[in-house]
Amino acid sequence: MKTLHAVALALSLMVPAIGVQAKTSDRNQEMTIDAGAQSGTLVGDGVTTLSGGVTINQGTLDIRSAQADIHMKDGEAVRAVFTGKQAKMKQQLDDGTWMEAQADKIDYDIKKEIIVLTGNYTVKSAQGTNSGGTMTYNTATGQMNSGGDGQRVRTVIPPKNKGAAPAAKPAAAPAKATVPTAGSKK
């Protein structure tokens, strides 16, 4: 059971990674892991594979993937890899806003505190959107690196003052008045 708690802790630690603070109360919630099948070991060294559609919920945290591989070393989870077209993660943040991430592969090295999103990743939050081929994020330092894989990186940052009215469109040119001339029937 100690090992299952290590897996749960590893998964819940993964979420603050995307540059924002995940809802801290989620770590104190029960974690539910639902999968079509599970094989492997949760003790010692090895890999436990969850397959057949994986759903993990803990508080506001919601992770969905086709498969999840939990790597164990000395009875502790050291790495969690979520794969699928696309693996998705969503969680409410402490400020009440939401963060969503998706990629073909979400690979979290628990010991090094590094998350790598690979394969058409997109991360969305109130701070903006970032997408590309590959993103590496250090959860300890906040350092993020995107690109370097030959694919373009796109970042969209919303305006700071969302309540401001959009710029006024220029008024249409007034219609020309027709002035009757001598000999006209008007």
Rosetta blueprint (number, residue, H / E / L):
1 M L
2 K H
3 T H
4 L H
5 H H
6 A H
7 V H
8 A H
9 L H
10 A H
11 L H
12 S H
13 L H
14 M H
15 V H
16 P H
17 A H
18 I L
19 G L
20 V L
21 Q L
22 A E
23 K L
24 T H
25 S H
26 D H
27 R H
28 N H
29 Q L
30 E L
31 M E
32 T E
33 I E
34 D E
35 A L
36 G L
37 A E
38 Q E
39 S E
40 G L
41 T L
42 L L
43 V L
44 G L
45 D L
46 G E
47 V E
48 T E
49 T E
50 L E
51 S E
52 G L
53 G L
54 V E
55 T E
56 I E
57 N E
58 Q E
59 G L
60 T L
61 L E
62 D E
63 I E
64 R E
65 S E
66 A L
67 Q E
68 A E
69 D E
70 I E
71 H E
72 M E
73 K E
74 D L
75 G L
76 E E
77 A E
78 V E
79 R E
80 A E
81 V E
82 F E
83 T E
84 G E
85 K E
86 Q E
87 A E
88 K E
89 M E
90 K E
91 Q E
92 Q E
93 L E
94 D L
95 D L
96 G L
97 T L
98 W E
99 M E
100 E E
101 A E
102 Q E
103 A E
104 D E
105 K E
106 I E
107 D E
108 Y E
109 D E
110 I L
111 K L
112 K L
113 E L
114 I E
115 I E
116 V E
117 L E
118 T E
119 G E
120 N E
121 Y E
122 T E
123 V E
124 K E
125 S E
126 A L
127 Q L
128 G E
129 T E
130 N E
131 S E
132 G E
133 G E
134 T E
135 M E
136 T E
137 Y E
138 N E
139 T L
140 A L
141 T L
142 G L
143 Q L
144 M E
145 N E
146 S E
147 G L
148 G L
149 D L
150 G L
151 Q L
152 R L
153 V L
154 R E
155 T E
156 V E
157 I L
158 P L
159 P L
160 K L
161 N L
162 K L
163 G L
164 A L
165 A L
166 P L
167 A L
168 A L
169 K L
170 P L
171 A L
172 A L
173 A L
174 P L
175 A L
176 K L
177 A L
178 T L
179 V L
180 P L
181 T L
182 A L
183 G L
184 S L
185 K L
186 K L
